Amino acid sequence: MSSSQFESLEKTLGTYVPEGELSEVRRILYGKELKSLELPQAAVDSASERDFELKGYVFEAAQEQLRAARVVRVGLIQNKIVLPTDAPVLDQITALHKRVADMVEVAAMCGVNIICFQEAWTMPFAFCTREREPWTEFAESAEEGYTTRFCQELAKKHNMVVVSPILERDEIHGGTLWNTAVVVSNSGKVLGKTRKNHIPRVGDFNESSYYMEGNTGHRVFQTQFGKIAVNICYGRHHPLNWFMYGLNGAEIIFNPSATVGALSEPMWSIEARNAAIANHCFTCAINRVGTEHFKNEFTSGDGKKAHRDFGHFYGSSYVAAPDGSRSPGLSRTQDGLLVTELDLNLNRQIADKWNFKMTGRFDMYAEEIAEAVQHEFQPNIIKE
């Protein structure tokens, strides 16, 4: 069975692990068992008709005496591109808008308050090709572009915060391109944007052919439904990146991504989950799905022959909680919508239990890191 045919770890476990052992296996792999979220039958039927997977889970917190529950519903969307990569640019964007609008409509039926799409969701993941055209034509204004206006309409229609990761064209600074996430409030206003902090340089795959490291720092957005941040794709490999979003007060950190099996899959289930534990917050890992084929061949710096696809985007989107639990992932092969109900009170409850931030010794690390970045730095090694 090829990577692109293997549907999901969860399905394989359910098929082959004896029933008497399955609950223990799930406990070890996923933490405490989550309740399934009861979803409206109309939403289930609509997802089936529109050919995408729909799953829902509940992350509960203990009842408190002085605070009411802070419940929010979050939706994650993973999807394939709709048209071939050589179709006209506007046709590709429009087709993806329609596909995602259908999925957002189902999310609205499920009571979702905040929804996040995958990295560069309006286009093929063409950065692997190292070609400039026509891919730079997908870049849009974060404030006034076609896609942002589309997301504003979705937000107003469904009373939903929309996180829209796009390729941004910054006309103010000479048409500079950025890998950006636009956050649209449920009022329909653009709340702001945040840019990808870390750029992969793996083999000859170098996204700085298109854009460079972001310059917006670690912004956190105060929404009606909680404080959110967006750690775009490659930033998930950098623990300090998650840490700074948490330090700025993020209660939910989204990680919209586009990553393939041979490159990163063993890391996928670990990084966002570990970040949720270490930073006392919820994390939402979103990966696109499918295999995207390009007209011209390219190499990946791995010694293999030139090819026309980057590999299989394995989906597997999931949500992780600060107590170490996580949802099962969406399919590795299908479009999907994951709906999770989160009680944000769990963040402080776990912080009070484990005290990772309180015992963090940030002053010590700040001093030592400041020394380590100096040219004359000497590692603190004791020798005989």
LOZADREN-115137 format. One record per residue (C-alpha): residue number from 1; chain; x, y, z; residue in three letters. Coordinates in Angstrom, 1 decimal, padded with zeros to 4 digits. Each point is the difference from the previous one (the first is absolute). Last residue first. Layout:
<atoms>
(atom NUM,A,(X,Y,Z),ALA)
...
</atoms>
This chain:
<atoms>
(atom 384,A,(039.0,017.9,033.4),GLU)
(atom 383,A,(-002.4,002.0,-002.1),LYS)
(atom 382,A,(-003.1,002.0,000.8),ILE)
(atom 381,A,(-001.9,001.3,-003.0),ILE)
(atom 380,A,(-002.0,003.3,000.1),ASN)
(atom 379,A,(000.3,000.8,-003.7),PRO)
(atom 378,A,(002.1,003.1,-000.8),GLN)
(atom 377,A,(-001.7,002.9,-001.8),PHE)
(atom 376,A,(002.3,002.5,-001.6),GLU)
(atom 375,A,(-002.4,000.8,-002.9),HIS)
(atom 374,A,(-003.0,000.5,002.4),GLN)
(atom 373,A,(-003.1,-002.1,-000.6),VAL)
(atom 372,A,(000.8,-002.3,003.0),ALA)
(atom 371,A,(000.3,002.9,002.5),GLU)
(atom 370,A,(-003.6,001.2,-000.7),ALA)
(atom 369,A,(-001.1,-003.6,000.2),ILE)
(atom 368,A,(001.6,-000.4,003.4),GLU)
(atom 367,A,(-001.7,003.1,001.4),GLU)
(atom 366,A,(-003.4,-000.8,-001.4),ALA)
(atom 365,A,(000.3,-003.6,001.2),TYR)
(atom 364,A,(000.6,001.1,003.6),MET)
(atom 363,A,(-002.7,002.6,-000.1),ASP)
(atom 362,A,(-002.5,-002.6,-001.4),PHE)
(atom 361,A,(000.5,-002.3,002.9),ARG)
(atom 360,A,(-003.1,-002.0,-001.1),GLY)
(atom 359,A,(-001.3,-001.0,003.4),THR)
(atom 358,A,(-003.1,002.2,-000.3),MET)
(atom 357,A,(-000.4,-000.8,-003.7),LYS)
(atom 356,A,(000.2,-003.8,000.5),PHE)
(atom 355,A,(-002.1,000.2,003.1),ASN)
(atom 354,A,(-001.4,-003.6,-000.3),TRP)
(atom 353,A,(-003.3,000.2,001.9),LYS)
(atom 352,A,(-000.7,003.7,-000.1),ASP)
(atom 351,A,(000.9,000.2,-003.7),ALA)
(atom 350,A,(-002.3,-003.0,-000.6),ILE)
(atom 349,A,(-002.9,001.8,001.5),GLN)
(atom 348,A,(001.0,003.2,-001.7),ARG)
(atom 347,A,(-000.2,-001.6,-003.5),ASN)
(atom 346,A,(-003.1,-002.1,000.8),LEU)
(atom 345,A,(-002.1,003.1,000.5),ASN)
(atom 344,A,(000.1,000.3,-003.8),LEU)
(atom 343,A,(-002.7,-002.6,-000.2),ASP)
(atom 342,A,(000.4,-001.3,-003.6),LEU)
(atom 341,A,(-002.6,-001.5,-002.4),GLU)
(atom 340,A,(001.7,-001.5,-003.0),THR)
(atom 339,A,(-001.1,-000.1,-003.6),VAL)
(atom 338,A,(002.2,-001.7,-002.5),LEU)
(atom 337,A,(-000.9,000.6,-003.7),LEU)
(atom 336,A,(001.4,-002.3,-002.6),GLY)
(atom 335,A,(001.3,-000.5,-003.5),ASP)
(atom 334,A,(001.1,-003.6,-000.4),GLN)
(atom 333,A,(003.3,-001.9,-000.2),THR)
(atom 332,A,(001.8,000.1,003.4),ARG)
(atom 331,A,(-003.3,000.1,001.8),SER)
(atom 330,A,(-000.7,002.3,002.9),LEU)
(atom 329,A,(002.0,-000.5,003.2),GLY)
(atom 328,A,(-001.2,-001.4,003.3),PRO)
(atom 327,A,(-000.3,002.8,002.6),SER)
(atom 326,A,(002.8,000.7,002.4),ARG)
(atom 325,A,(000.6,-000.3,003.7),SER)
(atom 324,A,(003.2,001.2,001.6),GLY)
(atom 323,A,(-001.7,002.2,002.7),ASP)
(atom 322,A,(000.7,003.1,-002.0),PRO)
(atom 321,A,(-002.3,-001.1,-002.8),ALA)
(atom 320,A,(000.7,-001.2,-003.6),ALA)
(atom 319,A,(-002.1,000.4,-003.1),VAL)
(atom 318,A,(000.4,-002.0,-003.2),TYR)
(atom 317,A,(000.6,000.1,-003.8),SER)
(atom 316,A,(001.2,-003.4,-001.5),SER)
(atom 315,A,(000.3,001.5,-003.5),GLY)
(atom 314,A,(002.7,-002.0,-001.6),TYR)
(atom 313,A,(001.3,002.2,-002.8),PHE)
(atom 312,A,(001.4,-002.6,-002.4),HIS)
(atom 311,A,(003.2,000.9,-001.8),GLY)
(atom 310,A,(001.5,003.1,-001.6),PHE)
(atom 309,A,(-001.3,-000.9,-003.5),ASP)
(atom 308,A,(001.4,000.2,-003.5),ARG)
(atom 307,A,(003.3,-001.9,000.5),HIS)
(atom 306,A,(003.7,000.4,-000.6),ALA)
(atom 305,A,(002.0,-003.1,001.0),LYS)
(atom 304,A,(001.0,-000.6,003.6),LYS)
(atom 303,A,(003.1,001.3,001.6),GLY)
(atom 302,A,(-001.9,001.7,002.8),ASP)
(atom 301,A,(000.3,003.6,-001.1),GLY)
(atom 300,A,(-003.7,000.2,-000.9),SER)
(atom 299,A,(000.1,000.0,-003.7),THR)
(atom 298,A,(-002.4,001.6,-002.5),PHE)
(atom 297,A,(-002.0,-001.1,-003.1),GLU)
(atom 296,A,(-002.3,002.4,-001.8),ASN)
(atom 295,A,(-003.8,-000.4,-000.4),LYS)
(atom 294,A,(-000.7,-000.4,003.7),PHE)
(atom 293,A,(-001.9,-002.7,002.0),HIS)
(atom 292,A,(-001.5,000.5,003.4),GLU)
(atom 291,A,(-000.6,-003.0,002.3),THR)
(atom 290,A,(-002.8,000.1,002.5),GLY)
(atom 289,A,(-000.5,001.6,003.5),VAL)
(atom 288,A,(000.7,003.2,001.7),ARG)
(atom 287,A,(001.2,000.1,003.6),ASN)
(atom 286,A,(-001.6,001.6,003.0),ILE)
(atom 285,A,(001.4,-000.2,003.6),ALA)
(atom 284,A,(-002.1,001.7,002.6),CYS)
(atom 283,A,(001.6,000.8,003.4),THR)
(atom 282,A,(-001.7,000.5,003.3),PHE)
(atom 281,A,(001.9,001.8,002.8),CYS)
(atom 280,A,(002.2,-000.7,003.1),HIS)
(atom 279,A,(003.3,000.8,-001.9),ASN)
(atom 278,A,(001.9,-003.2,000.5),ALA)
(atom 277,A,(-003.0,-002.3,-000.4),ILE)
(atom 276,A,(-001.5,001.7,-003.0),ALA)
(atom 275,A,(003.5,000.2,-001.6),ALA)
(atom 274,A,(000.5,-003.7,000.5),ASN)
(atom 273,A,(-003.2,-000.7,-001.9),ARG)
(atom 272,A,(000.9,002.3,-002.8),ALA)
(atom 271,A,(003.4,-001.7,-000.4),GLU)
(atom 270,A,(-000.8,-003.7,000.6),ILE)
(atom 269,A,(-002.6,-001.1,-002.5),SER)
(atom 268,A,(001.8,001.6,-002.9),TRP)
(atom 267,A,(003.5,-001.0,000.7),MET)
(atom 266,A,(-000.2,-003.5,-001.5),PRO)
(atom 265,A,(-001.8,001.5,-003.0),GLU)
(atom 264,A,(002.7,002.6,-000.9),SER)
(atom 263,A,(001.8,-000.4,-003.3),LEU)
(atom 262,A,(-001.1,-003.4,-001.4),ALA)
(atom 261,A,(-003.6,000.8,000.8),GLY)
(atom 260,A,(-000.5,003.4,-001.4),VAL)
(atom 259,A,(-000.6,003.4,001.5),THR)
(atom 258,A,(-002.3,002.9,-000.5),ALA)
(atom 257,A,(-000.9,001.7,003.3),SER)
(atom 256,A,(-002.4,002.2,002.0),PRO)
(atom 255,A,(001.2,-000.1,003.6),ASN)
(atom 254,A,(-002.7,001.6,002.1),PHE)
(atom 253,A,(000.8,001.1,003.6),ILE)
(atom 252,A,(-002.9,000.2,002.5),ILE)
(atom 251,A,(000.2,001.8,003.3),GLU)
(atom 250,A,(002.7,002.4,-001.1),ALA)
(atom 249,A,(001.2,002.3,002.8),GLY)
(atom 248,A,(003.1,001.7,-001.4),ASN)
(atom 247,A,(002.2,-002.6,001.8),LEU)
(atom 246,A,(-002.0,-002.7,-001.9),GLY)
(atom 245,A,(000.8,001.5,-003.3),TYR)
(atom 244,A,(003.6,000.3,001.1),MET)
(atom 243,A,(000.2,-003.6,001.1),PHE)
(atom 242,A,(-001.4,-001.4,-003.3),TRP)
(atom 241,A,(002.9,001.8,-001.8),ASN)
(atom 240,A,(002.5,-001.0,002.6),LEU)
(atom 239,A,(-000.8,-003.7,-000.7),PRO)
(atom 238,A,(001.0,000.3,-003.6),HIS)
(atom 237,A,(-001.2,-002.8,-002.2),HIS)
(atom 236,A,(-003.5,001.4,000.0),ARG)
(atom 235,A,(001.3,003.1,-001.8),GLY)
(atom 234,A,(000.2,-002.1,-003.2),TYR)
(atom 233,A,(-003.7,000.3,-000.4),CYS)
(atom 232,A,(-001.4,003.4,001.1),ILE)
(atom 231,A,(-000.4,000.6,003.8),ASN)
(atom 230,A,(-003.3,001.9,000.1),VAL)
(atom 229,A,(-001.1,001.5,003.3),ALA)
(atom 228,A,(-003.4,000.1,001.9),ILE)
(atom 227,A,(-001.4,001.7,003.0),LYS)
(atom 226,A,(-003.6,-001.0,000.8),GLY)
(atom 225,A,(-003.5,-000.1,-001.6),PHE)
(atom 224,A,(-000.7,003.7,-000.5),GLN)
(atom 223,A,(003.5,000.3,-001.5),THR)
(atom 222,A,(003.2,001.3,001.5),GLN)
(atom 221,A,(002.7,-000.7,-002.6),PHE)
(atom 220,A,(003.5,-001.0,001.1),VAL)
(atom 219,A,(003.0,001.2,-002.0),ARG)
(atom 218,A,(003.3,-001.7,000.3),HIS)
(atom 217,A,(002.4,002.1,-002.2),GLY)
(atom 216,A,(-001.5,001.8,-003.0),THR)
(atom 215,A,(003.2,000.0,-002.1),ASN)
(atom 214,A,(-000.4,-003.3,-001.8),GLY)
(atom 213,A,(003.0,-002.0,-001.3),GLU)
(atom 212,A,(000.4,000.3,-003.8),MET)
(atom 211,A,(-002.2,-000.5,-003.0),TYR)
(atom 210,A,(000.0,-001.8,-003.4),TYR)
(atom 209,A,(003.5,-001.4,-000.5),SER)
(atom 208,A,(000.2,000.2,003.7),SER)
(atom 207,A,(-002.1,-003.2,000.0),GLU)
(atom 206,A,(003.2,-002.1,-000.4),ASN)
(atom 205,A,(-000.2,-003.6,-001.1),PHE)
(atom 204,A,(003.5,-000.8,-001.2),ASP)
(atom 203,A,(000.6,-002.2,002.9),GLY)
(atom 202,A,(-002.1,001.4,002.8),VAL)
(atom 201,A,(000.0,003.8,000.4),ARG)
(atom 200,A,(-003.3,000.5,001.7),PRO)
(atom 199,A,(-001.1,003.6,000.9),ILE)
(atom 198,A,(-000.8,001.0,003.6),HIS)
(atom 197,A,(-002.2,002.9,001.2),ASN)
(atom 196,A,(-003.0,-000.4,-002.3),LYS)
(atom 195,A,(-001.9,003.3,000.1),ARG)
(atom 194,A,(-002.9,001.2,002.1),THR)
(atom 193,A,(-003.0,002.0,-001.1),LYS)
(atom 192,A,(-002.6,002.2,001.6),GLY)
(atom 191,A,(-003.6,000.3,001.2),LEU)
(atom 190,A,(-001.4,000.3,-003.5),VAL)
(atom 189,A,(-003.7,000.9,000.6),LYS)
(atom 188,A,(-002.8,-002.5,-000.7),GLY)
(atom 187,A,(-001.5,000.2,003.5),SER)
(atom 186,A,(001.2,-003.5,000.7),ASN)
(atom 185,A,(003.5,001.4,-000.3),SER)
(atom 184,A,(002.2,-000.7,-002.9),VAL)
(atom 183,A,(003.6,-001.2,000.7),VAL)
(atom 182,A,(002.3,000.0,-003.1),VAL)
(atom 181,A,(002.8,-002.5,000.1),ALA)
(atom 180,A,(003.1,000.9,-002.0),THR)
(atom 179,A,(002.7,-001.5,-002.1),ASN)
(atom 178,A,(001.5,003.2,-001.3),TRP)
(atom 177,A,(000.7,001.6,-003.4),LEU)
(atom 176,A,(001.5,003.4,-000.5),THR)
(atom 175,A,(-001.9,002.1,-002.5),GLY)
(atom 174,A,(002.0,003.1,000.5),GLY)
(atom 173,A,(-000.4,000.4,003.7),HIS)
(atom 172,A,(-003.5,001.6,000.0),ILE)
(atom 171,A,(-001.1,-002.6,-002.6),GLU)
(atom 170,A,(000.4,-002.9,002.5),ASP)
(atom 169,A,(-001.1,-003.0,-002.0),ARG)
(atom 168,A,(-001.1,-002.8,002.4),GLU)
(atom 167,A,(000.0,-003.7,-000.7),LEU)
(atom 166,A,(-002.9,-001.1,002.1),ILE)
(atom 165,A,(-001.0,-001.5,003.4),PRO)
(atom 164,A,(-003.6,000.9,000.8),SER)
(atom 163,A,(-001.1,-000.2,003.7),VAL)
(atom 162,A,(-003.7,000.7,000.1),VAL)
(atom 161,A,(-001.9,001.1,003.2),VAL)
(atom 160,A,(-003.7,-001.1,-000.4),MET)
(atom 159,A,(-003.3,001.8,000.1),ASN)
(atom 158,A,(-001.0,-002.2,-003.0),HIS)
(atom 157,A,(-000.9,002.7,-002.6),LYS)
(atom 156,A,(002.3,002.6,001.4),LYS)
(atom 155,A,(003.0,-002.3,000.1),ALA)
(atom 154,A,(-000.7,-001.5,-003.5),LEU)
(atom 153,A,(-000.3,003.5,-001.5),GLU)
(atom 152,A,(003.2,001.1,001.6),GLN)
(atom 151,A,(001.6,-003.2,-001.3),CYS)
(atom 150,A,(-000.9,000.9,-003.6),PHE)
(atom 149,A,(001.3,003.5,000.5),ARG)
(atom 148,A,(003.3,-001.5,001.2),THR)
(atom 147,A,(000.2,-002.3,-003.0),THR)
(atom 146,A,(-000.5,002.7,-002.6),TYR)
(atom 145,A,(002.6,002.2,001.7),GLY)
(atom 144,A,(-000.7,003.1,002.2),GLU)
(atom 143,A,(001.9,-000.4,003.2),GLU)
(atom 142,A,(002.3,-003.0,-000.6),ALA)
(atom 141,A,(000.7,001.2,-003.6),SER)
(atom 140,A,(000.3,-003.0,-002.3),GLU)
(atom 139,A,(002.7,-002.4,-001.3),ALA)
(atom 138,A,(-001.4,-002.7,-002.5),PHE)
(atom 137,A,(001.9,001.8,-002.8),GLU)
(atom 136,A,(003.2,-001.0,001.7),THR)
(atom 135,A,(-000.7,-003.6,-001.1),TRP)
(atom 134,A,(-000.1,000.7,-003.8),PRO)
(atom 133,A,(002.9,000.3,-000.1),GLU)
(atom 132,A,(002.7,000.1,002.6),ARG)
(atom 131,A,(001.3,-003.6,-000.4),GLU)
(atom 130,A,(001.8,-001.5,003.0),ARG)
(atom 129,A,(-002.2,-003.1,-000.4),THR)
(atom 128,A,(-000.5,-000.7,003.7),CYS)
(atom 127,A,(-001.6,003.4,000.5),PHE)
(atom 126,A,(-002.9,-001.3,-002.1),ALA)
(atom 125,A,(-002.2,-001.1,002.9),PHE)
(atom 124,A,(-003.1,000.4,-002.2),PRO)
(atom 123,A,(-002.0,003.1,000.7),MET)
(atom 122,A,(-002.7,001.5,002.1),THR)
(atom 121,A,(000.9,-001.8,003.2),TRP)
(atom 120,A,(003.5,001.4,000.4),ALA)
(atom 119,A,(000.2,-001.8,003.4),GLU)
(atom 118,A,(-003.2,-001.9,001.0),GLN)
(atom 117,A,(-003.2,001.7,001.0),PHE)
(atom 116,A,(-001.1,001.0,003.5),CYS)
(atom 115,A,(-003.4,000.4,001.5),ILE)
(atom 114,A,(-001.1,001.7,003.2),ILE)
(atom 113,A,(-003.6,-000.1,001.5),ASN)
(atom 112,A,(-001.2,-003.3,-001.4),VAL)
(atom 111,A,(-003.7,-000.8,000.8),GLY)
(atom 110,A,(-000.2,-003.2,-002.0),CYS)
(atom 109,A,(-002.2,001.5,-002.7),MET)
(atom 108,A,(002.6,002.7,-000.3),ALA)
(atom 107,A,(002.7,-002.7,-000.7),ALA)
(atom 106,A,(-002.3,-001.4,-002.7),VAL)
(atom 105,A,(-000.1,003.4,-001.7),GLU)
(atom 104,A,(003.8,000.3,000.5),VAL)
(atom 103,A,(000.4,-003.2,-002.1),MET)
(atom 102,A,(-002.1,001.4,-002.8),ASP)
(atom 101,A,(001.9,003.2,000.1),ALA)
(atom 100,A,(003.3,-002.0,-000.2),VAL)
(atom 99,A,(-001.0,-001.6,-003.3),ARG)
(atom 98,A,(-001.3,003.2,-001.5),LYS)
(atom 97,A,(003.1,002.0,001.0),HIS)
(atom 96,A,(002.2,-002.8,-001.4),LEU)
(atom 95,A,(-001.8,000.2,-003.3),ALA)
(atom 94,A,(000.4,003.8,-000.1),THR)
(atom 93,A,(003.7,-000.2,000.7),ILE)
(atom 92,A,(000.6,-002.6,-002.7),GLN)
(atom 91,A,(-002.1,001.8,-002.5),ASP)
(atom 90,A,(001.9,003.3,000.8),LEU)
(atom 89,A,(003.3,-001.7,-000.7),VAL)
(atom 88,A,(-000.9,-001.6,-003.3),PRO)
(atom 87,A,(000.3,-003.9,000.2),ALA)
(atom 86,A,(003.6,-001.3,000.0),ASP)
(atom 85,A,(-000.1,-001.3,003.6),THR)
(atom 84,A,(-003.0,-002.1,-000.8),PRO)
(atom 83,A,(-003.3,001.1,001.7),LEU)
(atom 82,A,(-001.3,-000.7,003.5),VAL)
(atom 81,A,(003.0,000.1,002.3),ILE)
(atom 80,A,(-000.4,-002.5,002.8),LYS)
(atom 79,A,(-001.4,000.9,003.3),ASN)
(atom 78,A,(000.5,000.4,003.7),GLN)
(atom 77,A,(-002.3,002.1,002.1),ILE)
(atom 76,A,(000.2,000.5,003.8),LEU)
(atom 75,A,(-003.0,001.2,002.0),GLY)
(atom 74,A,(000.1,001.3,003.6),VAL)
(atom 73,A,(-003.0,000.1,002.4),ARG)
(atom 72,A,(000.4,002.1,003.1),VAL)
(atom 71,A,(-000.9,-000.6,003.6),VAL)
(atom 70,A,(001.2,002.2,002.8),ARG)
(atom 69,A,(-001.7,-001.8,003.0),ALA)
(atom 68,A,(-001.0,002.4,002.8),ALA)
(atom 67,A,(002.6,001.2,002.4),ARG)
(atom 66,A,(-000.2,000.2,003.8),LEU)
(atom 65,A,(-000.9,-003.5,001.1),GLN)
(atom 64,A,(001.7,-001.9,-002.8),GLU)
(atom 63,A,(-001.3,-003.0,-002.0),GLN)
(atom 62,A,(002.8,-002.1,-001.3),ALA)
(atom 61,A,(000.9,000.3,-003.7),ALA)
(atom 60,A,(-001.3,-001.9,-003.0),GLU)
(atom 59,A,(001.5,-000.4,-003.5),PHE)
(atom 58,A,(-002.8,-001.2,-002.2),VAL)
(atom 57,A,(000.3,-001.7,-003.4),TYR)
(atom 56,A,(-001.5,000.3,-003.5),GLY)
(atom 55,A,(000.8,-001.6,-003.4),LYS)
(atom 54,A,(-001.2,000.8,-003.5),LEU)
(atom 53,A,(001.7,-001.6,-003.1),GLU)
(atom 52,A,(-000.7,001.5,-003.4),PHE)
(atom 51,A,(-002.0,-001.0,-003.0),ASP)
(atom 50,A,(-002.5,002.9,-000.4),ARG)
(atom 49,A,(-003.0,-002.4,000.5),GLU)
(atom 48,A,(001.7,-001.6,003.0),SER)
(atom 47,A,(000.8,003.4,001.6),ALA)
(atom 46,A,(-003.6,001.1,-000.6),SER)
(atom 45,A,(-001.4,-003.1,001.6),ASP)
(atom 44,A,(002.2,000.4,003.1),VAL)
(atom 43,A,(-000.9,003.7,000.2),ALA)
(atom 42,A,(-003.7,-000.7,-000.3),ALA)
(atom 41,A,(000.3,-002.7,002.7),GLN)
(atom 40,A,(001.3,002.7,002.4),PRO)
(atom 39,A,(003.2,-001.0,001.7),LEU)
(atom 38,A,(000.4,-001.6,003.4),GLU)
(atom 37,A,(003.6,000.5,001.0),LEU)
(atom 36,A,(001.7,-003.3,000.8),SER)
(atom 35,A,(001.3,-000.1,003.5),LYS)
(atom 34,A,(003.8,000.0,000.4),LEU)
(atom 33,A,(002.0,-002.9,001.4),GLU)
(atom 32,A,(002.9,001.1,002.2),LYS)
(atom 31,A,(003.3,000.1,-001.8),GLY)
(atom 30,A,(000.4,-000.6,-003.7),TYR)
(atom 29,A,(002.6,-002.8,-000.5),LEU)
(atom 28,A,(000.0,-001.5,003.5),ILE)
(atom 27,A,(-003.7,000.3,000.4),ARG)
(atom 26,A,(-000.7,-001.3,-003.5),ARG)
(atom 25,A,(002.1,-003.1,000.6),VAL)
(atom 24,A,(-001.8,-000.5,003.3),GLU)
(atom 23,A,(-003.4,000.3,-001.6),SER)
(atom 22,A,(001.0,-002.4,-002.8),LEU)
(atom 21,A,(001.2,-002.8,002.2),GLU)
(atom 20,A,(-003.3,-001.8,000.6),GLY)
(atom 19,A,(-001.2,000.8,-003.5),GLU)
(atom 18,A,(003.0,-001.8,-001.5),PRO)
(atom 17,A,(002.2,002.4,-002.2),VAL)
(atom 16,A,(-000.4,-000.7,-003.7),TYR)
(atom 15,A,(-002.9,002.0,-001.4),THR)
(atom 14,A,(-000.4,002.8,002.6),GLY)
(atom 13,A,(003.8,000.5,-000.1),LEU)
(atom 12,A,(000.0,000.2,-003.8),THR)
(atom 11,A,(-002.8,002.5,000.0),LYS)
(atom 10,A,(001.7,002.2,002.5),GLU)
(atom 9,A,(003.3,-000.1,-001.9),LEU)
(atom 8,A,(-001.8,001.4,-003.0),SER)
(atom 7,A,(-000.8,-000.5,-003.7),GLU)
(atom 6,A,(003.1,-001.6,-001.4),PHE)
(atom 5,A,(-000.5,000.5,-003.8),GLN)
(atom 4,A,(002.3,003.0,-000.5),SER)
(atom 3,A,(002.8,-001.7,002.0),SER)
(atom 2,A,(-000.1,-003.0,-002.4),SER)
(atom 1,A,(-001.4,-003.4,001.0),MET)
</atoms>
